[in-house]
Amino acid sequence: MESNELDLSRIWKKQPTRSSDYDDLINRIHSYKKASNKKKVISNISLTLTALVIISIWVLYKADTVFPKIGMSLIIAAISISLFKFNQFYKSFNELDKSIDSKGYLDALIAIQKRQKDIQGNFINIYFILLSLGLLFYMYEFSLKMDTKTAVIAYVLTFGWVAFVWLYLKPKVAKKQNEKLEIFKDSIEKIHKNT
């Protein structure tokens, strides 16, 4: 009887234990996961509402030329592609399950980081190109009805804002997102090396 108890206690002692640092990190990662899911819901709602407003303008506005319809089509295409791509990206957060080990977390974070960098690079550029072309076509009919000075001001303000978001805000947000994932990844790597 005593030998069985000794074997059980030896087995119990051999079990890998999770440090409080690891548990704290997992909780921070899950907070990040929850925040990302909130962003997903907010972006889905705002992009869908934007698309619905554009579709209602399409239906209600009787254009003199085909240019506004082409512009709205390009903008709706940009929104639709972004909805698909972002939802596909946020699915990767489902891999962050509390029951997986540090190696599983590391692999999941690396996969998320790779998808995030793909979105930040190629996809966002395509999105901004479609959006800019859509705005260009949409505004063309209205600019024909304006005097030259007003049309130039409208185009400069619109595309100045797009350039500001594309060239300044986008890299800043991307850097912040990448730093957050990099911190999680580095912490998991340290814990994984110590186990």
N, CA and C atoms as an extended XYZ file, in Angstrom:
585
Properties=species:S:1:pos:R:3:atomname:S:1:resname:S:1:resid:I:1 pbc="F F F"
N         0.815       -1.195        0.000 N   MET     1
C         0.000        0.000        0.000 CA  MET     1
C         0.860        1.261        0.000 C   MET     1
N         1.918        1.257        0.834 N   GLU     2
C         2.794        2.415        0.914 CA  GLU     2
C         3.540        2.630       -0.396 C   GLU     2
N         3.913        1.557       -1.091 N   SER     3
C         4.637        1.708       -2.352 CA  SER     3
C         3.769        2.381       -3.415 C   SER     3
N         2.455        2.086       -3.393 N   ASN     4
C         1.543        2.759       -4.324 CA  ASN     4
C         1.475        4.252       -4.049 C   ASN     4
N         1.442        4.613       -2.769 N   GLU     5
C         1.390        6.027       -2.413 CA  GLU     5
C         2.672        6.725       -2.845 C   GLU     5
N         3.805        6.061       -2.644 N   LEU     6
C         5.069        6.644       -3.070 CA  LEU     6
C         5.112        6.843       -4.579 C   LEU     6
N         4.622        5.874       -5.328 N   ASP     7
C         4.602        5.997       -6.784 CA  ASP     7
C         3.704        7.153       -7.222 C   ASP     7
N         2.544        7.287       -6.591 N   LEU     8
C         1.624        8.373       -6.943 CA  LEU     8
C         2.234        9.731       -6.630 C   LEU     8
N         2.904        9.842       -5.494 N   SER     9
C         3.498       11.143       -5.156 CA  SER     9
C         4.653       11.468       -6.097 C   SER     9
N         5.422       10.465       -6.498 N   ARG    10
C         6.515       10.689       -7.446 CA  ARG    10
C         5.948       11.123       -8.804 C   ARG    10
N         4.885       10.481       -9.230 N   ILE    11
C         4.232       10.849      -10.495 CA  ILE    11
C         3.683       12.274      -10.408 C   ILE    11
N         3.083       12.587       -9.271 N   TRP    12
C         2.515       13.925       -9.086 CA  TRP    12
C         3.605       14.987       -9.178 C   TRP    12
N         4.758       14.710       -8.580 N   LYS    13
C         5.863       15.668       -8.601 CA  LYS    13
C         6.444       15.838       -9.998 C   LYS    13
N         6.349       14.827      -10.840 N   LYS    14
C         6.901       14.892      -12.192 CA  LYS    14
C         6.011       15.678      -13.161 C   LYS    14
N         4.763       15.935      -12.758 N   GLN    15
C         3.861       16.673      -13.639 CA  GLN    15
C         4.413       18.075      -13.899 C   GLN    15
N         4.321       18.516      -15.148 N   PRO    16
C         4.780       19.873      -15.429 CA  PRO    16
C         3.843       20.885      -14.784 C   PRO    16
N         4.417       21.886      -14.161 N   THR    17
C         3.601       22.917      -13.529 CA  THR    17
C         3.691       24.192      -14.362 C   THR    17
N         2.610       24.918      -14.345 N   ARG    18
C         2.592       26.175      -15.071 CA  ARG    18
C         2.914       27.292      -14.097 C   ARG    18
N         3.818       28.150      -14.493 N   SER    19
C         4.213       29.248      -13.615 CA  SER    19
C         3.129       30.322      -13.628 C   SER    19
N         3.202       31.177      -12.616 N   SER    20
C         2.232       32.275      -12.559 CA  SER    20
C         2.477       33.254      -13.711 C   SER    20
N         3.758       33.353      -14.178 N   ASP    21
C         4.065       34.206      -15.334 CA  ASP    21
C         3.333       33.701      -16.572 C   ASP    21
N         3.342       32.391      -16.745 N   TYR    22
C         2.674       31.790      -17.905 CA  TYR    22
C         1.171       32.034      -17.825 C   TYR    22
N         0.594       31.817      -16.653 N   ASP    23
C        -0.849       32.042      -16.484 CA  ASP    23
C        -1.214       33.503      -16.717 C   ASP    23
N        -0.361       34.419      -16.220 N   ASP    24
C        -0.599       35.842      -16.437 CA  ASP    24
C        -0.536       36.177      -17.928 C   ASP    24
N         0.448       35.627      -18.621 N   LEU    25
C         0.590       35.861      -20.060 CA  LEU    25
C        -0.614       35.324      -20.826 C   LEU    25
N        -1.054       34.128      -20.468 N   ILE    26
C        -2.220       33.531      -21.137 CA  ILE    26
C        -3.451       34.411      -20.915 C   ILE    26
N        -3.608       34.938      -19.718 N   ASN    27
C        -4.747       35.828      -19.443 CA  ASN    27
C        -4.654       37.118      -20.251 C   ASN    27
N        -3.428       37.655      -20.406 N   ARG    28
C        -3.259       38.861      -21.224 CA  ARG    28
C        -3.553       38.570      -22.695 C   ARG    28
N        -3.125       37.401      -23.164 N   ILE    29
C        -3.401       37.019      -24.552 CA  ILE    29
C        -4.902       36.859      -24.768 C   ILE    29
N        -5.595       36.292      -23.784 N   HIS    30
C        -7.043       36.129      -23.936 CA  HIS    30
C        -7.783       37.461      -23.846 C   HIS    30
N        -7.236       38.404      -23.092 N   SER    31
C        -7.810       39.756      -23.099 CA  SER    31
C        -7.632       40.383      -24.476 C   SER    31
N        -6.467       40.171      -25.068 N   TYR    32
C        -6.194       40.652      -26.427 CA  TYR    32
C        -7.145       39.990      -27.431 C   TYR    32
N        -7.395       38.700      -27.221 N   LYS    33
C        -8.316       37.962      -28.098 CA  LYS    33
C        -9.727       38.542      -27.990 C   LYS    33
N       -10.176       38.832      -26.762 N   LYS    34
C       -11.507       39.418      -26.569 CA  LYS    34
C       -11.596       40.797      -27.212 C   LYS    34
N       -10.549       41.603      -27.038 N   ALA    35
C       -10.532       42.936      -27.645 CA  ALA    35
C       -10.560       42.836      -29.165 C   ALA    35
N        -9.859       41.855      -29.709 N   SER    36
C        -9.857       41.656      -31.163 CA  SER    36
C       -11.229       41.227      -31.659 C   SER    36
N       -11.915       40.401      -30.882 N   ASN    37
C       -13.269       40.002      -31.268 CA  ASN    37
C       -14.232       41.185      -31.222 C   ASN    37
N       -14.037       42.092      -30.257 N   LYS    38
C       -14.863       43.310      -30.214 CA  LYS    38
C       -14.603       44.169      -31.448 C   LYS    38
N       -13.308       44.285      -31.833 N   LYS    39
C       -12.963       45.046      -33.033 CA  LYS    39
C       -13.622       44.428      -34.259 C   LYS    39
N       -13.660       43.101      -34.291 N   LYS    40
C       -14.283       42.405      -35.420 CA  LYS    40
C       -15.753       42.772      -35.520 C   LYS    40
N       -16.454       42.740      -34.387 N   VAL    41
C       -17.881       43.059      -34.388 CA  VAL    41
C       -18.104       44.508      -34.808 C   VAL    41
N       -17.316       45.413      -34.246 N   ILE    42
C       -17.462       46.834      -34.579 CA  ILE    42
C       -17.161       47.089      -36.053 C   ILE    42
N       -16.087       46.476      -36.568 N   SER    43
C       -15.754       46.690      -37.983 CA  SER    43
C       -16.805       46.067      -38.894 C   SER    43
N       -17.336       44.904      -38.526 N   ASN    44
C       -18.399       44.295      -39.332 CA  ASN    44
C       -19.635       45.187      -39.387 C   ASN    44
N       -20.021       45.728      -38.241 N   ILE    45
C       -21.209       46.596      -38.194 CA  ILE    45
C       -20.962       47.872      -38.985 C   ILE    45
N       -19.821       48.534      -38.751 N   SER    46
C       -19.583       49.818      -39.422 CA  SER    46
C       -19.402       49.653      -40.933 C   SER    46
N       -18.687       48.604      -41.362 N   LEU    47
C       -18.509       48.395      -42.802 CA  LEU    47
C       -19.819       47.995      -43.480 C   LEU    47
N       -20.622       47.178      -42.800 N   THR    48
C       -21.916       46.781      -43.368 CA  THR    48
C       -22.847       47.985      -43.476 C   THR    48
N       -22.887       48.823      -42.434 N   LEU    49
C       -23.719       50.032      -42.491 CA  LEU    49
C       -23.248       50.983      -43.594 C   LEU    49
N       -21.928       51.112      -43.742 N   THR    50
C       -21.389       51.961      -44.809 CA  THR    50
C       -21.811       51.434      -46.177 C   THR    50
N       -21.707       50.119      -46.364 N   ALA    51
C       -22.124       49.519      -47.640 CA  ALA    51
C       -23.613       49.740      -47.887 C   ALA    51
N       -24.433       49.621      -46.832 N   LEU    52
C       -25.875       49.834      -46.983 CA  LEU    52
C       -26.194       51.279      -47.353 C   LEU    52
N       -25.469       52.225      -46.762 N   VAL    53
C       -25.676       53.641      -47.109 CA  VAL    53
C       -25.301       53.875      -48.570 C   VAL    53
N       -24.188       53.303      -48.996 N   ILE    54
C       -23.758       53.469      -50.394 CA  ILE    54
C       -24.768       52.832      -51.344 C   ILE    54
N       -25.276       51.669      -50.991 N   ILE    55
C       -26.291       51.009      -51.831 CA  ILE    55
C       -27.558       51.851      -51.896 C   ILE    55
N       -27.963       52.454      -50.755 N   SER    56
C       -29.168       53.286      -50.809 CA  SER    56
C       -28.939       54.549      -51.626 C   SER    56
N       -27.730       55.105      -51.591 N   ILE    57
C       -27.426       56.247      -52.464 CA  ILE    57
C       -27.515       55.797      -53.924 C   ILE    57
N       -26.992       54.621      -54.211 N   TRP    58
C       -27.048       54.062      -55.560 CA  TRP    58
C       -28.495       54.012      -56.056 C   TRP    58
N       -29.376       53.523      -55.182 N   VAL    59
C       -30.783       53.355      -55.565 CA  VAL    59
C       -31.498       54.704      -55.672 C   VAL    59
N       -31.242       55.602      -54.746 N   LEU    60
C       -31.995       56.855      -54.690 CA  LEU    60
C       -31.457       57.944      -55.622 C   LEU    60
N       -30.144       57.954      -55.872 N   TYR    61
C       -29.552       59.015      -56.674 CA  TYR    61
C       -29.619       58.657      -58.162 C   TYR    61
N       -30.198       59.540      -58.912 N   LYS    62
C       -30.285       59.352      -60.363 CA  LYS    62
C       -29.112       60.073      -61.013 C   LYS    62
N       -28.097       59.333      -61.346 N   ALA    63
C       -26.877       59.912      -61.909 CA  ALA    63
C       -27.059       60.261      -63.377 C   ALA    63
N       -26.365       61.321      -63.797 N   ASP    64
C       -26.380       61.731      -65.200 CA  ASP    64
C       -25.406       60.887      -66.020 C   ASP    64
N       -24.342       60.426      -65.371 N   THR    65
C       -23.333       59.608      -66.049 CA  THR    65
C       -23.191       58.282      -65.308 C   THR    65
N       -22.369       57.415      -65.844 N   VAL    66
C       -22.142       56.104      -65.244 CA  VAL    66
C       -21.054       56.169      -64.161 C   VAL    66
N       -20.327       57.272      -64.082 N   PHE    67
C       -19.179       57.369      -63.174 CA  PHE    67
C       -19.528       57.166      -61.697 C   PHE    67
N       -20.613       57.770      -61.164 N   PRO    68
C       -20.925       57.504      -59.750 CA  PRO    68
C       -21.213       56.022      -59.470 C   PRO    68
N       -21.864       55.346      -60.396 N   LYS    69
C       -22.161       53.917      -60.213 CA  LYS    69
C       -20.868       53.089      -60.208 C   LYS    69
N       -19.928       53.454      -61.105 N   ILE    70
C       -18.631       52.762      -61.129 CA  ILE    70
C       -17.905       53.007      -59.803 C   ILE    70
N       -17.926       54.251      -59.350 N   GLY    71
C       -17.273       54.591      -58.088 CA  GLY    71
C       -17.866       53.848      -56.908 C   GLY    71
N       -19.195       53.831      -56.845 N   MET    72
C       -19.846       53.110      -55.741 CA  MET    72
C       -19.565       51.616      -55.825 C   MET    72
N       -19.495       51.076      -57.016 N   SER    73
C       -19.177       49.652      -57.178 CA  SER    73
C       -17.784       49.339      -56.642 C   SER    73
N       -16.824       50.192      -56.947 N   LEU    74
C       -15.457       49.978      -56.465 CA  LEU    74
C       -15.380       50.095      -54.942 C   LEU    74
N       -16.096       51.061      -54.383 N   ILE    75
C       -16.100       51.231      -52.922 CA  ILE    75
C       -16.755       50.026      -52.250 C   ILE    75
N       -17.875       49.556      -52.796 N   ILE    76
C       -18.544       48.376      -52.232 CA  ILE    76
C       -17.665       47.139      -52.387 C   ILE    76
N       -16.942       47.033      -53.489 N   ALA    77
C       -16.013       45.912      -53.662 CA  ALA    77
C       -14.920       45.965      -52.600 C   ALA    77
N       -14.381       47.154      -52.328 N   ALA    78
C       -13.346       47.301      -51.294 CA  ALA    78
C       -13.886       46.903      -49.926 C   ALA    78
N       -15.103       47.338      -49.619 N   ILE    79
C       -15.724       47.003      -48.333 CA  ILE    79
C       -15.984       45.502      -48.238 C   ILE    79
N       -16.509       44.909      -49.294 N   SER    80
C       -16.819       43.473      -49.285 CA  SER    80
C       -15.565       42.625      -49.106 C   SER    80
N       -14.521       42.983      -49.836 N   ILE    81
C       -13.261       42.241      -49.721 CA  ILE    81
C       -12.694       42.390      -48.314 C   ILE    81
N       -12.776       43.602      -47.757 N   SER    82
C       -12.231       43.804      -46.411 CA  SER    82
C       -13.038       43.042      -45.368 C   SER    82
N       -14.355       42.990      -45.517 N   LEU    83
C       -15.166       42.194      -44.586 CA  LEU    83
C       -14.752       40.727      -44.627 C   LEU    83
N       -14.588       40.199      -45.823 N   PHE    84
C       -14.179       38.802      -45.970 CA  PHE    84
C       -12.803       38.568      -45.358 C   PHE    84
N       -11.856       39.437      -45.701 N   LYS    85
C       -10.464       39.260      -45.260 CA  LYS    85
C       -10.339       39.413      -43.745 C   LYS    85
N       -10.992       40.416      -43.169 N   PHE    86
C       -10.895       40.631      -41.725 CA  PHE    86
C       -11.550       39.493      -40.949 C   PHE    86
N       -12.695       39.024      -41.415 N   ASN    87
C       -13.345       37.907      -40.726 CA  ASN    87
C       -12.508       36.640      -40.808 C   ASN    87
N       -11.864       36.447      -41.943 N   GLN    88
C       -10.958       35.308      -42.099 CA  GLN    88
C        -9.777       35.440      -41.131 C   GLN    88
N        -9.252       36.648      -40.986 N   PHE    89
C        -8.139       36.887      -40.071 CA  PHE    89
C        -8.555       36.634      -38.623 C   PHE    89
N        -9.711       37.151      -38.218 N   TYR    90
C       -10.128       37.017      -36.825 CA  TYR    90
C       -10.467       35.571      -36.451 C   TYR    90
N       -10.729       34.729      -37.437 N   LYS    91
C       -10.933       33.305      -37.148 CA  LYS    91
C        -9.672       32.673      -36.574 C   LYS    91
N        -8.511       33.196      -36.961 N   SER    92
C        -7.251       32.624      -36.479 CA  SER    92
C        -7.093       32.793      -34.966 C   SER    92
N        -7.844       33.714      -34.357 N   PHE    93
C        -7.780       33.882      -32.909 CA  PHE    93
C        -8.441       32.710      -32.174 C   PHE    93
N        -9.262       31.950      -32.881 N   ASN    94
C        -9.883       30.779      -32.257 CA  ASN    94
C        -8.848       29.719      -31.893 C   ASN    94
N        -7.675       29.784      -32.528 N   GLU    95
C        -6.609       28.827      -32.215 CA  GLU    95
C        -5.983       29.098      -30.855 C   GLU    95
N        -6.222       30.281      -30.288 N   LEU    96
C        -5.673       30.622      -28.979 CA  LEU    96
C        -6.594       30.091      -27.888 C   LEU    96
N        -6.435       28.828      -27.580 N   ASP    97
C        -7.246       28.144      -26.588 CA  ASP    97
C        -6.426       27.978      -25.320 C   ASP    97
N        -7.038       28.202      -24.168 N   LYS    98
C        -6.304       28.132      -22.900 CA  LYS    98
C        -5.730       26.747      -22.620 C   LYS    98
N        -6.235       25.737      -23.260 N   SER    99
C        -5.782       24.383      -22.955 CA  SER    99
C        -4.504       23.980      -23.700 C   SER    99
N        -4.066       24.764      -24.677 N   ILE   100
C        -2.872       24.372      -25.428 CA  ILE   100
C        -1.605       24.737      -24.659 C   ILE   100
N        -0.531       24.081      -24.995 N   ASP   101
C         0.739       24.318      -24.319 CA  ASP   101
C         1.457       25.521      -24.929 C   ASP   101
N         2.633       25.835      -24.366 N   SER   102
C         3.357       27.031      -24.822 CA  SER   102
C         3.778       26.921      -26.284 C   SER   102
N         4.131       25.736      -26.739 N   LYS   103
C         4.505       25.532      -28.156 CA  LYS   103
C         3.307       25.798      -29.060 C   LYS   103
N         2.126       25.330      -28.644 N   GLY   104
C         0.905       25.587      -29.415 CA  GLY   104
C         0.581       27.069      -29.479 C   GLY   104
N         0.767       27.769      -28.352 N   TYR   105
C         0.545       29.215      -28.339 CA  TYR   105
C         1.522       29.919      -29.268 C   TYR   105
N         2.771       29.504      -29.197 N   LEU   106
C         3.795       30.115      -30.040 CA  LEU   106
C         3.459       29.937      -31.519 C   LEU   106
N         3.085       28.732      -31.904 N   ASP   107
C         2.717       28.463      -33.302 CA  ASP   107
C         1.502       29.294      -33.721 C   ASP   107
N         0.500       29.375      -32.831 N   ALA   108
C        -0.708       30.147      -33.147 CA  ALA   108
C        -0.387       31.637      -33.289 C   ALA   108
N         0.457       32.166      -32.395 N   LEU   109
C         0.819       33.584      -32.471 CA  LEU   109
C         1.632       33.898      -33.725 C   LEU   109
N         2.519       32.973      -34.101 N   ILE   110
C         3.301       33.177      -35.330 CA  ILE   110
C         2.376       33.187      -36.548 C   ILE   110
N         1.383       32.282      -36.567 N   ALA   111
C         0.426       32.240      -37.680 CA  ALA   111
C        -0.408       33.523      -37.729 C   ALA   111
N        -0.832       34.007      -36.562 N   ILE   112
C        -1.612       35.250      -36.504 CA  ILE   112
C        -0.766       36.423      -36.989 C   ILE   112
N         0.480       36.465      -36.544 N   GLN   113
C         1.368       37.555      -36.948 CA  GLN   113
C         1.607       37.545      -38.454 C   GLN   113
N         1.769       36.363      -39.026 N   LYS   114
C         1.977       36.255      -40.469 CA  LYS   114
C         0.749       36.760      -41.234 C   LYS   114
N        -0.439       36.343      -40.790 N   ARG   115
C        -1.678       36.804      -41.445 CA  ARG   115
C        -1.851       38.307      -41.288 C   ARG   115
N        -1.517       38.811      -40.099 N   GLN   116
C        -1.652       40.242      -39.844 CA  GLN   116
C        -0.735       41.050      -40.753 C   GLN   116
N         0.496       40.606      -40.930 N   LYS   117
C         1.440       41.319      -41.797 CA  LYS   117
C         1.000       41.255      -43.258 C   LYS   117
N         0.386       40.142      -43.654 N   ASP   118
C        -0.140       40.027      -45.012 CA  ASP   118
C        -1.261       41.043      -45.229 C   ASP   118
N        -2.137       41.169      -44.242 N   ILE   119
C        -3.228       42.140      -44.336 CA  ILE   119
C        -2.675       43.557      -44.362 C   ILE   119
N        -1.721       43.839      -43.474 N   GLN   120
C        -1.162       45.191      -43.383 CA  GLN   120
C        -0.403       45.586      -44.641 C   GLN   120
N         0.154       44.622      -45.323 N   GLY   121
C         0.932       44.933      -46.522 CA  GLY   121
C         0.088       44.939      -47.766 C   GLY   121
N        -0.064       43.778      -48.356 N   ASN   122
C        -0.725       43.660      -49.660 CA  ASN   122
C        -2.194       44.061      -49.625 C   ASN   122
N        -2.933       43.520      -48.688 N   PHE   123
C        -4.383       43.717      -48.717 CA  PHE   123
C        -4.778       45.171      -48.504 C   PHE   123
N        -4.212       45.822      -47.504 N   ILE   124
C        -4.590       47.210      -47.221 CA  ILE   124
C        -4.258       48.108      -48.408 C   ILE   124
N        -3.164       47.821      -49.095 N   ASN   125
C        -2.836       48.607      -50.291 CA  ASN   125
C        -3.902       48.430      -51.368 C   ASN   125
N        -4.346       47.195      -51.579 N   ILE   126
C        -5.420       46.938      -52.551 CA  ILE   126
C        -6.698       47.652      -52.123 C   ILE   126
N        -7.006       47.587      -50.837 N   TYR   127
C        -8.198       48.258      -50.295 CA  TYR   127
C        -8.144       49.765      -50.586 C   TYR   127
N        -7.010       50.406      -50.280 N   PHE   128
C        -6.898       51.848      -50.495 CA  PHE   128
C        -6.926       52.210      -51.976 C   PHE   128
N        -6.371       51.367      -52.830 N   ILE   129
C        -6.418       51.628      -54.271 CA  ILE   129
C        -7.862       51.573      -54.765 C   ILE   129
N        -8.598       50.520      -54.376 N   LEU   130
C       -10.009       50.412      -54.773 CA  LEU   130
C       -10.824       51.581      -54.223 C   LEU   130
N       -10.592       51.921      -52.969 N   LEU   131
C       -11.323       53.025      -52.346 CA  LEU   131
C       -11.015       54.346      -53.049 C   LEU   131
N        -9.748       54.587      -53.343 N   SER   132
C        -9.357       55.836      -54.018 CA  SER   132
C        -9.945       55.924      -55.422 C   SER   132
N        -9.874       54.823      -56.161 N   LEU   133
C       -10.479       54.818      -57.504 CA  LEU   133
C       -11.985       55.021      -57.419 C   LEU   133
N       -12.613       54.377      -56.432 N   GLY   134
C       -14.053       54.540      -56.239 CA  GLY   134
C       -14.419       55.984      -55.961 C   GLY   134
N       -13.656       56.640      -55.070 N   LEU   135
C       -13.913       58.048      -54.781 CA  LEU   135
C       -13.674       58.930      -55.999 C   LEU   135
N       -12.624       58.624      -56.742 N   LEU   136
C       -12.302       59.392      -57.943 CA  LEU   136
C       -13.464       59.337      -58.949 C   LEU   136
N       -13.940       58.131      -59.225 N   PHE   137
C       -15.055       57.988      -60.157 CA  PHE   137
C       -16.341       58.595      -59.608 C   PHE   137
N       -16.602       58.368      -58.332 N   TYR   138
C       -17.836       58.881      -57.738 CA  TYR   138
C       -17.880       60.407      -57.789 C   TYR   138
N       -16.764       61.044      -57.505 N   MET   139
C       -16.726       62.504      -57.450 CA  MET   139
C       -16.694       63.155      -58.825 C   MET   139
N       -16.379       62.394      -59.870 N   TYR   140
C       -16.182       62.989      -61.196 CA  TYR   140
C       -17.429       63.734      -61.688 C   TYR   140
N       -18.589       63.108      -61.585 N   GLU   141
C       -19.817       63.756      -62.067 CA  GLU   141
C       -20.094       65.046      -61.298 C   GLU   141
N       -19.858       65.026      -59.997 N   PHE   142
C       -20.105       66.215      -59.183 CA  PHE   142
C       -19.097       67.317      -59.500 C   PHE   142
N       -17.855       66.909      -59.793 N   SER   143
C       -16.840       67.916      -60.107 CA  SER   143
C       -17.135       68.618      -61.432 C   SER   143
N       -17.839       67.933      -62.356 N   LEU   144
C       -18.218       68.566      -63.627 CA  LEU   144
C       -19.213       69.700      -63.409 C   LEU   144
N       -19.994       69.613      -62.326 N   LYS   145
C       -21.005       70.635      -62.031 CA  LYS   145
C       -20.431       71.792      -61.203 C   LYS   145
N       -19.209       71.640      -60.711 N   MET   146
C       -18.576       72.675      -59.891 CA  MET   146
C       -17.673       73.542      -60.753 C   MET   146
N       -17.356       74.724      -60.202 N   ASP   147
C       -16.327       75.504      -60.887 CA  ASP   147
C       -14.980       74.840      -60.600 C   ASP   147
N       -13.982       75.146      -61.399 N   THR   148
C       -12.685       74.462      -61.328 CA  THR   148
C       -12.053       74.569      -59.945 C   THR   148
N       -12.099       75.753      -59.351 N   LYS   149
C       -11.470       75.962      -58.047 CA  LYS   149
C       -12.112       75.064      -56.983 C   LYS   149
N       -13.413       75.009      -56.948 N   THR   150
C       -14.123       74.182      -55.963 CA  THR   150
C       -13.843       72.705      -56.192 C   THR   150
N       -13.809       72.285      -57.451 N   ALA   151
C       -13.533       70.883      -57.766 CA  ALA   151
C       -12.125       70.490      -57.309 C   ALA   151
N       -11.154       71.373      -57.556 N   VAL   152
C        -9.773       71.096      -57.136 CA  VAL   152
C        -9.702       71.001      -55.614 C   VAL   152
N       -10.357       71.918      -54.915 N   ILE   153
C       -10.360       71.888      -53.450 CA  ILE   153
C       -10.994       70.588      -52.947 C   ILE   153
N       -12.106       70.184      -53.559 N   ALA   154
C       -12.778       68.941      -53.138 CA  ALA   154
C       -11.864       67.735      -53.337 C   ALA   154
N       -11.209       67.659      -54.480 N   TYR   155
C       -10.299       66.533      -54.749 CA  TYR   155
C        -9.078       66.561      -53.816 C   TYR   155
N        -8.509       67.746      -53.610 N   VAL   156
C        -7.325       67.853      -52.747 CA  VAL   156
C        -7.676       67.446      -51.317 C   VAL   156
N        -8.797       67.924      -50.801 N   LEU   157
C        -9.200       67.560      -49.436 CA  LEU   157
C        -9.480       66.063      -49.315 C   LEU   157
N       -10.220       65.512      -50.264 N   THR   158
C       -10.572       64.092      -50.209 CA  THR   158
C        -9.339       63.207      -50.304 C   THR   158
N        -8.515       63.444      -51.307 N   PHE   159
C        -7.362       62.579      -51.505 CA  PHE   159
C        -6.216       62.918      -50.559 C   PHE   159
N        -6.226       64.140      -50.015 N   GLY   160
C        -5.276       64.466      -48.951 CA  GLY   160
C        -5.565       63.640      -47.707 C   GLY   160
N        -6.863       63.497      -47.390 N   TRP   161
C        -7.255       62.673      -46.249 CA  TRP   161
C        -6.897       61.199      -46.495 C   TRP   161
N        -7.185       60.693      -47.671 N   VAL   162
C        -6.844       59.298      -47.998 CA  VAL   162
C        -5.334       59.094      -47.890 C   VAL   162
N        -4.545       60.039      -48.406 N   ALA   163
C        -3.082       59.927      -48.330 CA  ALA   163
C        -2.605       59.966      -46.877 C   ALA   163
N        -3.203       60.827      -46.062 N   PHE   164
C        -2.840       60.917      -44.647 CA  PHE   164
C        -3.094       59.585      -43.943 C   PHE   164
N        -4.257       59.000      -44.183 N   VAL   165
C        -4.586       57.717      -43.553 CA  VAL   165
C        -3.662       56.621      -44.076 C   VAL   165
N        -3.453       56.588      -45.373 N   TRP   166
C        -2.654       55.522      -46.009 CA  TRP   166
C        -1.178       55.614      -45.623 C   TRP   166
N        -0.628       56.833      -45.672 N   LEU   167
C         0.810       56.989      -45.490 CA  LEU   167
C         1.239       57.247      -44.043 C   LEU   167
N         0.329       57.775      -43.215 N   TYR   168
C         0.710       58.086      -41.842 CA  TYR   168
C         0.028       57.177      -40.815 C   TYR   168
N        -1.301       57.152      -40.823 N   LEU   169
C        -2.020       56.383      -39.805 CA  LEU   169
C        -1.854       54.880      -39.965 C   LEU   169
N        -1.929       54.388      -41.201 N   LYS   170
C        -1.813       52.940      -41.444 CA  LYS   170
C        -0.503       52.375      -40.906 C   LYS   170
N         0.665       52.965      -41.235 N   PRO   171
C         1.913       52.416      -40.681 CA  PRO   171
C         1.987       52.503      -39.155 C   PRO   171
N         1.425       53.587      -38.598 N   LYS   172
C         1.457       53.758      -37.144 CA  LYS   172
C         0.632       52.671      -36.452 C   LYS   172
N        -0.559       52.414      -36.949 N   VAL   173
C        -1.423       51.375      -36.377 CA  VAL   173
C        -0.795       49.995      -36.570 C   VAL   173
N        -0.235       49.757      -37.749 N   ALA   174
C         0.400       48.464      -38.033 CA  ALA   174
C         1.564       48.210      -37.080 C   ALA   174
N         2.368       49.236      -36.830 N   LYS   175
C         3.503       49.096      -35.919 CA  LYS   175
C         3.023       48.746      -34.513 C   LYS   175
N         1.981       49.418      -34.066 N   LYS   176
C         1.435       49.166      -32.724 CA  LYS   176
C         0.901       47.729      -32.618 C   LYS   176
N         0.181       47.284      -33.640 N   GLN   177
C        -0.349       45.918      -33.634 CA  GLN   177
C         0.778       44.888      -33.634 C   GLN   177
N         1.793       45.117      -34.449 N   ASN   178
C         2.909       44.179      -34.536 CA  ASN   178
C         3.703       44.111      -33.235 C   ASN   178
N         3.885       45.266      -32.579 N   GLU   179
C         4.610       45.285      -31.311 CA  GLU   179
C         3.890       44.463      -30.255 C   GLU   179
N         2.571       44.579      -30.208 N   LYS   180
C         1.788       43.832      -29.209 CA  LYS   180
C         1.962       42.326      -29.418 C   LYS   180
N         1.815       41.863      -30.651 N   LEU   181
C         1.989       40.435      -30.923 CA  LEU   181
C         3.426       39.988      -30.682 C   LEU   181
N         4.378       40.858      -30.996 N   GLU   182
C         5.793       40.516      -30.804 CA  GLU   182
C         6.102       40.320      -29.320 C   GLU   182
N         5.523       41.158      -28.466 N   ILE   183
C         5.714       41.013      -27.015 CA  ILE   183
C         5.161       39.674      -26.539 C   ILE   183
N         3.954       39.333      -26.980 N   PHE   184
C         3.368       38.035      -26.603 CA  PHE   184
C         4.247       36.888      -27.091 C   PHE   184
N         4.681       36.996      -28.338 N   LYS   185
C         5.487       35.926      -28.938 CA  LYS   185
C         6.810       35.750      -28.192 C   LYS   185
N         7.477       36.860      -27.873 N   ASP   186
C         8.745       36.787      -27.145 CA  ASP   186
C         8.559       36.170      -25.757 C   ASP   186
N         7.471       36.544      -25.082 N   SER   187
C         7.205       35.993      -23.749 CA  SER   187
C         6.964       34.489      -23.818 C   SER   187
N         6.195       34.062      -24.801 N   ILE   188
C         5.936       32.614      -24.961 CA  ILE   188
C         7.226       31.889      -25.277 C   ILE   188
N         8.081       32.469      -26.141 N   GLU   189
C         9.350       31.816      -26.489 CA  GLU   189
C        10.230       31.631      -25.250 C   GLU   189
N        10.281       32.668      -24.380 N   LYS   190
C        11.076       32.560      -23.153 CA  LYS   190
C        10.535       31.449      -22.255 C   LYS   190
N         9.217       31.421      -22.096 N   ILE   191
C         8.619       30.386      -21.244 CA  ILE   191
C         8.846       29.006      -21.853 C   ILE   191
N         8.706       28.908      -23.159 N   HIS   192
C         8.893       27.609      -23.831 CA  HIS   192
C        10.325       27.116      -23.673 C   HIS   192
N        11.286       28.016      -23.747 N   LYS   193
C        12.700       27.620      -23.588 CA  LYS   193
C        12.997       27.153      -22.174 C   LYS   193
N        12.305       27.723      -21.198 N   ASN   194
C        12.540       27.376      -19.792 CA  ASN   194
C        11.856       26.086      -19.368 C   ASN   194
N        10.925       25.566      -20.206 N   THR   195
C        10.242       24.326      -19.823 CA  THR   195
C        10.913       23.122      -20.435 C   THR   195
